[in-house]
């Protein structure tokens, strides 16, 4: 009997120790957060689920329990809806977060969670890239507002720098994916790539993650996304070079009907853009220059807008001096021509011959100028 009495509490002890090792905990030390309530939420592919909350003490400390987990997952640690960080937690991890609540995302540091450390590194790099490209945009706007006499050449120089920054970012992401093939952080990284250019990379991410965590909800959702991407790329065959460009029937700023087929008989560039698209606005001075140069030789432009506001659309046309014909459905990304032309970003251009056949696409800046020289001499 005595042996049985001793064995029972030992068995219970082992059971409790096993339970304690499950799940993950998040502890923190935040400046300027005394009395604030921090919340931990689980981010699935379909829902946001509250997990735990705690009040930050006078010493800035708090502790949250992520609960039991069967797989690594994304979690949002937030002070409020606009002040949060994303964590990637795995079972048994003890994540330690420090930072300043007044600027949580910029200042936070994380230890004790490998996935969260990788995710922070990725986010900080991509945010730095965004700040650099946004600085370029602001510089161009300043030159534009000043009416700088060399605005065209400045726009071209800025576009060259923008493209270089985009390629630098792409190379960083590719390196990150190569170094972290089995981390869910790869799902965040690959979204920064263009699937039209890097479908093989998307495929590899899906293959690598499926091999290590086939039952992951995130991986299953990504594979579903990949099926949709493949479907869109198959549909893109309708807008490959050599195909006849799909018809578009839109409304002009004056409310009249305009069709793509109206442009037959002239070399025409479809320019997909929007008033809210900064790279589009940066490219516009170059397009204005080329239109003035080649219009008399039979060059036309059909400006197709993804705007929602007619007033902002019309205002941008006037501000940028876009004297060619325009059309829109004013339905943003819900416009019917978005899937027809497989648009996943703007600016985007399609160059058509006199019969409406696609002869080039995606041309901007110097590349567009060289192609028009080739056509018109």
C-alpha positions in Angstrom: 0.0 0.0 0.0 2.8 2.4 0.8 4.4 1.9 -2.6 1.1 2.6 -4.3 0.6 5.8 -2.3 4.1 7.0 -3.3 3.7 6.1 -7.0 0.5 8.0 -7.4 1.8 11.5 -6.6 4.9 10.8 -8.7 2.7 9.9 -11.7 0.7 13.0 -11.2 3.9 15.1 -11.0 5.1 13.7 -14.3 1.7 14.4 -15.8 1.8 18.0 -14.6 5.3 18.5 -15.9 4.3 17.2 -19.3 1.4 19.7 -19.4 3.6 22.6 -18.4 5.8 21.9 -21.3 3.0 22.3 -23.8 2.0 25.5 -25.4 4.0 28.7 -25.2 4.3 31.7 -23.0 4.9 35.3 -23.8 6.5 37.5 -21.1 7.3 41.2 -21.6 8.9 44.3 -20.4 7.4 47.5 -21.9 8.2 51.1 -21.3 5.4 53.6 -21.0 2.8 50.9 -20.7 1.9 50.8 -17.0 -1.8 49.9 -16.5 -2.3 49.1 -20.2 -3.9 45.8 -21.2 -1.9 43.7 -23.6 -3.7 41.0 -25.5 -2.6 37.9 -27.4 -4.6 36.7 -30.4 -4.2 33.7 -32.6 -4.2 34.4 -36.3 -5.4 31.5 -38.4 -6.0 31.7 -42.1 -9.7 32.4 -41.5 -10.1 33.9 -38.1 -8.6 36.0 -35.2 -9.1 34.3 -31.9 -8.5 36.0 -28.5 -6.2 33.8 -26.4 -5.1 35.7 -23.3 -4.8 39.2 -21.8 -2.9 40.8 -18.9 -2.4 44.2 -17.4 1.1 45.7 -17.6 2.5 46.2 -14.1 4.2 49.3 -12.7 7.6 47.7 -13.6 6.4 47.2 -17.2 6.2 43.5 -17.0 3.4 41.1 -18.1 2.9 37.4 -18.8 0.6 35.7 -21.3 -0.1 32.1 -22.0 -0.6 31.0 -25.6 -2.2 27.7 -24.5 -1.6 24.3 -26.0 -0.7 24.2 -29.7 -0.4 21.4 -32.1 1.7 23.3 -34.7 3.6 26.6 -34.9 1.3 29.6 -35.4 1.1 33.3 -36.0 0.0 35.4 -33.0 -0.7 39.1 -32.6 0.5 40.8 -29.4 -1.3 44.1 -29.2 -1.7 47.1 -27.0 -4.5 48.4 -29.2 -5.7 48.0 -32.8 -3.0 50.2 -34.2 -0.1 49.2 -31.9 0.9 45.6 -32.2 3.5 43.1 -33.3 3.2 39.7 -35.0 4.9 36.6 -33.3 5.5 33.2 -34.7 5.3 30.8 -31.8 6.0 27.1 -31.4 5.2 24.7 -28.7 7.3 25.0 -25.6 8.8 28.4 -26.4 9.1 31.1 -23.8 9.1 34.3 -25.8 10.4 37.4 -24.1 9.3 40.8 -25.6 10.8 44.2 -24.7 10.1 47.6 -26.2 8.5 51.0 -25.9 4.7 51.0 -26.0 4.7 54.4 -27.7 6.3 52.9 -30.8 5.9 49.1 -30.2 6.6 47.8 -33.7 9.7 49.9 -34.3 11.2 49.3 -30.9 10.4 45.8 -30.0 12.9 43.0 -29.5 12.2 39.3 -29.1 14.1 36.4 -27.5 13.2 32.8 -26.8 11.2 32.3 -30.0 13.1 31.3 -33.1 10.2 31.9 -35.5 9.4 35.3 -34.0 13.0 36.4 -34.3 13.1 35.5 -38.0 9.8 37.2 -38.6 11.0 40.4 -36.9 14.2 40.4 -39.0 12.1 40.0 -42.2 9.5 42.7 -41.2 12.1 45.2 -40.3 14.0 44.8 -43.5 10.9 45.0 -45.7 9.7 48.1 -43.7 13.1 49.7 -44.3 12.7 49.0 -48.1 9.3 50.6 -48.0 10.6 53.7 -46.3 13.3 54.1 -49.0 10.8 53.8 -51.9 8.3 56.1 -50.2 11.1 58.7 -49.8 11.6 58.5 -53.6 8.0 59.1 -54.1 8.0 62.1 -51.9 11.1 63.5 -53.6 9.4 63.2 -57.0 6.2 64.9 -55.7 8.3 67.8 -54.4 10.0 68.2 -57.8 6.6 68.0 -59.5 5.0 70.6 -57.2 8.0 72.9 -57.9 7.5 72.5 -61.7 11.2 71.5 -62.1 12.4 72.2 -65.6 14.0 68.8 -65.9 11.1 66.8 -64.5 11.2 64.2 -67.2 14.8 63.2 -66.7 14.3 63.3 -62.9 11.3 60.9 -63.3 13.4 58.5 -65.3 16.3 58.6 -62.8 13.9 58.0 -59.9 12.3 55.1 -61.8 15.7 53.5 -62.3 16.4 53.8 -58.6 13.0 52.4 -57.8 13.5 49.4 -60.0 17.0 48.8 -58.5 15.5 48.9 -55.0 12.8 46.4 -56.0 15.4 44.0 -57.3 17.5 44.4 -54.1 14.4 43.6 -52.1 13.7 40.5 -54.3 17.3 39.2 -53.8 16.9 39.6 -50.0 13.7 37.7 -50.0 15.1 34.9 -52.1 18.1 34.6 -49.7 15.7 34.6 -46.7 13.7 31.8 -48.2 16.8 29.8 -49.0 17.9 30.1 -45.4 14.5 29.3 -43.9 12.8 26.7 -46.1 10.9 25.0 -43.2 9.9 28.0 -41.2 6.4 29.5 -41.5 8.1 32.8 -41.8 8.7 31.8 -45.4 5.0 32.3 -46.0 5.3 36.0 -45.0 8.5 36.4 -47.1 7.2 34.9 -50.4 4.2 37.3 -50.4 6.7 40.0 -51.3 7.5 38.4 -54.6 5.6 38.7 -57.8 4.1 35.2 -58.6 4.1 36.0 -62.3 7.8 36.3 -62.1 8.6 33.8 -59.3 5.9 31.1 -59.5 8.7 28.5 -59.2 9.6 30.0 -55.9 6.0 29.9 -54.6 6.0 26.2 -55.7 9.2 25.4 -53.8 7.9 27.1 -50.6 4.7 25.0 -50.8 6.8 21.9 -51.4 9.2 22.5 -48.5 6.6 23.4 -46.0 4.3 20.5 -47.0 7.2 18.1 -46.4 7.7 19.3 -42.8 4.2 20.3 -41.7 1.6 18.8 -44.1 -1.3 19.3 -41.7 -0.6 23.0 -41.0 -3.7 25.2 -41.6 -1.4 27.9 -43.0 0.3 25.6 -45.4 -3.0 24.2 -46.7 -4.3 27.8 -47.2 -1.1 28.7 -49.0 -1.5 25.7 -51.4 -5.1 26.8 -52.1 -3.7 30.3 -52.9 -1.2 28.7 -55.2 -4.0 26.9 -57.1 -5.6 30.3 -57.6 -2.3 31.8 -58.8 -1.8 29.0 -61.3 -5.4 29.5 -62.6 -4.7 33.2 -63.1 -1.5 32.5 -65.0 -3.3 30.1 -67.3 -5.9 32.8 -67.9 -3.0 35.1 -68.6 -2.4 33.2 -71.8 -5.2 35.3 -73.3 -3.0 38.3 -72.8 0.3 36.9 -73.9 2.3 38.6 -76.7 0.7 37.6 -80.1 -2.9 37.3 -78.6 -5.6 39.8 -79.5 -6.2 42.0 -76.5 -9.6 41.3 -74.7 -12.3 43.9 -75.4 -13.1 46.5 -72.8 -16.2 48.7 -72.7 -15.8 51.5 -70.2 -17.1 54.9 -69.4 -15.1 58.1 -70.1 -14.8 60.9 -67.5 -17.7 62.6 -69.4 -19.9 59.5 -68.9 -19.8 58.3 -72.5 -19.0 54.8 -73.7 -15.5 54.0 -74.9 -14.3 50.6 -76.3 -10.8 49.3 -76.8 -11.8 48.3 -80.3 -12.3 52.0 -81.1 -8.5 52.3 -81.2 -8.0 49.8 -84.1 -6.0 51.2 -86.9 -3.4 52.8 -84.6 -0.6 51.5 -82.4 -2.2 51.8 -79.0 -0.9 51.5 -75.5 -3.3 50.4 -72.8 -2.1 52.2 -69.6 -3.6 50.6 -66.5 -3.2 53.2 -63.7 -5.0 55.1 -60.9 -4.9 58.5 -59.2 -3.9 56.8 -55.9 -1.0 54.8 -57.5 2.2 56.7 -56.8 4.5 54.8 -59.2 1.8 55.5 -61.9 1.9 59.2 -61.2 5.7 59.1 -61.2 5.7 57.5 -64.7 3.1 59.9 -66.2 5.6 62.7 -67.2 7.5 60.2 -69.3 4.3 58.9 -70.9 3.2 62.5 -71.6 6.5 63.2 -73.4 6.3 60.1 -75.5 2.7 60.7 -76.5 3.6 64.2 -77.6 6.5 62.8 -79.7 4.7 60.0 -81.4 1.0 60.9 -81.5 1.3 62.5 -85.0 2.9 59.2 -86.2 -0.2 57.1 -85.3 0.4 56.4 -81.6 -2.5 56.4 -79.2 -3.0 55.7 -75.5 -6.0 54.3 -73.7 -5.8 55.2 -70.0 -7.7 52.6 -68.0 -8.2 53.6 -64.4 -8.7 51.4 -61.3 -10.0 54.4 -59.4 -13.2 54.5 -57.2 -13.6 58.2 -57.0 -14.6 60.0 -60.3 -13.5 63.3 -58.8 -10.0 62.1 -57.9 -9.6 60.4 -61.3 -10.6 63.5 -63.2 -8.4 65.7 -61.0 -5.3 63.4 -61.6 -5.9 63.5 -65.4 -5.8 67.3 -65.3 -2.9 67.6 -62.9 -0.7 65.3 -64.9 -1.7 66.6 -68.3 -2.9 63.3 -69.6 -4.5 64.4 -72.9 -5.3 61.0 -74.3 -8.6 59.0 -74.0 -9.6 57.5 -70.7 -12.0 54.9 -69.4 -12.9 53.3 -66.1 -15.6 51.3 -64.2 -14.7 53.1 -61.0 -14.7 49.7 -59.2 -11.1 49.5 -58.0 -9.8 45.9 -58.1 -13.4 44.6 -58.7 -13.2 46.0 -62.3 -14.1 43.4 -64.9 -10.8 44.0 -66.8 -8.7 43.0 -63.8 -9.1 39.2 -64.3 -9.3 39.6 -68.0 -5.8 41.2 -68.1 -4.5 39.2 -65.1 -3.7 42.4 -63.3 -2.0 42.0 -59.9 -0.4 45.5 -59.8 -0.2 48.8 -61.5 1.2 50.6 -63.4 0.9 48.0 -66.2 1.0 48.6 -69.9 0.0 46.6 -73.0 1.2 47.8 -76.4 -1.0 46.7 -79.3 -0.5 46.9 -83.1 -3.0 48.4 -85.5 -5.1 45.2 -85.3 -5.3 45.0 -81.5 -2.7 42.3 -81.2 -0.4 42.5 -78.2 3.2 43.2 -79.3 4.7 44.1 -75.9 3.7 44.5 -72.3 5.0 45.9 -69.0 7.1 48.5 -70.7 8.0 51.7 -68.8 10.6 54.5 -68.9 13.5 53.9 -71.3 12.2 50.5 -72.4 8.9 52.0 -73.6 10.8 54.8 -75.4 13.1 52.3 -77.2 10.1 50.2 -78.3 8.3 53.2 -79.8 11.5 54.2 -81.6 11.7 50.7 -83.0 8.1 50.9 -84.2 8.0 54.5 -85.5 11.7 55.1 -86.4 
